[in-house]
């Protein structure tokens, strides 16, 4: 499938994800994560991971950003997400977040991470989750 995101947006999204990671509440894992999502409407929303002493009640940055978009009334399709952690390069979404991304994606969804040399890299969600759960 053809990528529809202009790669010039990668750094802008990563910058937003870096900013969001500063607001992480991660006293248990000490693993702050920030995410920024871009919709086909041009709107960008940010989220950070928020942990809880009952770990199952925690929310990842990616799902937080998507929830923020939905709460703001976003009705477009998700076309890109940048994920950042100051603790780890190549910070990919977990399996649960990959399924969430698949749920809200447009025709193509770029997942943007920062590699060891601080360059952004993009992957299609279908590369990271080739057999997502979908209701037909």
C-alpha positions in Angstrom: 0.0 0.0 0.0 1.3 3.5 -0.8 2.4 5.7 2.0 0.3 8.9 2.1 2.2 10.8 4.8 4.8 13.4 3.8 8.0 12.5 5.6 8.6 16.1 6.5 5.9 15.6 9.2 8.0 12.9 10.9 10.2 15.3 12.9 7.3 17.6 13.8 5.4 14.6 15.2 8.5 13.3 17.0 9.0 16.7 18.6 5.4 16.7 19.9 5.9 13.1 21.3 9.1 14.3 23.0 7.2 17.1 24.6 4.4 14.8 25.7 6.9 12.4 27.4 7.7 15.2 29.9 4.2 14.8 31.3 4.4 11.1 31.8 3.3 9.8 35.2 5.5 6.7 35.5 6.7 6.3 39.1 6.6 2.5 39.0 8.3 1.6 35.7 10.4 4.8 35.5 9.8 4.5 31.7 8.2 7.7 30.5 6.6 7.6 27.0 5.1 10.3 24.9 3.0 9.9 21.7 1.7 12.3 19.1 -1.0 11.3 16.6 -1.8 12.9 13.3 -5.2 12.7 11.7 -6.1 13.3 8.0 -7.8 16.5 9.1 -4.3 17.9 10.0 -4.9 17.8 13.7 -2.3 16.6 16.1 -3.0 15.2 19.6 -0.6 14.2 22.3 -0.6 11.7 25.2 1.7 10.4 27.8 1.7 7.1 29.7 -0.1 7.3 33.1 0.6 4.5 35.5 -1.3 3.2 38.5 -0.3 1.1 41.5 -2.7 -1.5 40.1 -0.7 -1.9 36.9 -3.7 -3.1 34.8 -5.3 0.3 35.3 -2.4 2.1 33.6 -2.7 3.6 30.1 -0.1 3.8 27.5 0.8 7.1 25.8 -0.5 5.9 22.4 -4.0 5.0 23.7 -4.0 8.2 25.8 -3.3 10.3 22.6 -6.1 8.5 20.6 -8.5 9.0 23.5 -7.6 12.7 23.7 -8.4 13.0 19.9 -11.8 11.2 20.3 -12.7 13.3 23.3 -11.8 16.5 21.3 -14.4 15.4 18.7 -11.9 14.2 16.1 -13.7 12.3 13.3 -10.9 11.9 10.8 -8.7 8.9 10.2 -5.4 8.3 12.0 -2.5 8.5 9.5 0.6 8.7 11.7 1.8 8.3 15.3 5.2 9.1 16.8 6.3 7.3 19.9 9.1 8.5 22.1 10.8 7.5 25.3 14.0 9.2 26.7 14.8 5.7 28.2 14.9 3.7 25.0 15.4 4.2 21.3 13.2 2.4 18.9 10.3 2.6 21.3 7.6 0.7 19.6 3.9 0.5 20.7 2.9 -2.6 22.7 0.5 -5.2 21.3 -2.6 -3.6 22.9 -1.6 -0.2 21.4 -1.0 -1.8 18.0 -4.6 -3.1 18.0 -5.9 0.3 19.0 -3.9 1.9 16.2 -5.4 -0.6 13.7 -8.9 0.2 14.9 -8.6 3.9 14.1 -6.2 3.9 11.1 -6.9 5.4 7.7 -5.8 3.7 4.5 -2.2 3.7 5.7 -0.8 4.4 9.1 2.9 5.4 9.7 4.4 4.4 13.1 7.3 6.7 13.7 10.1 5.9 16.2 13.6 7.3 16.8 16.5 5.1 16.2 19.9 4.9 17.9 21.3 7.9 16.0 18.2 10.0 16.8 16.9 9.7 13.2 13.2 9.0 12.7 12.1 5.8 11.1 8.6 4.9 9.9 6.9 1.6 9.7 3.4 0.7 8.5 1.0 -0.6 11.2 0.4 -3.6 9.0 4.1 -4.4 9.3 3.9 -4.3 13.1 0.5 -6.0 13.4 -0.1 -8.0 10.2 -3.2 -9.9 11.4 -5.1 -7.4 13.5 -8.5 -8.3 14.9 -11.3 -6.8 12.8 -15.0 -7.2 12.8 -16.5 -7.4 9.3 
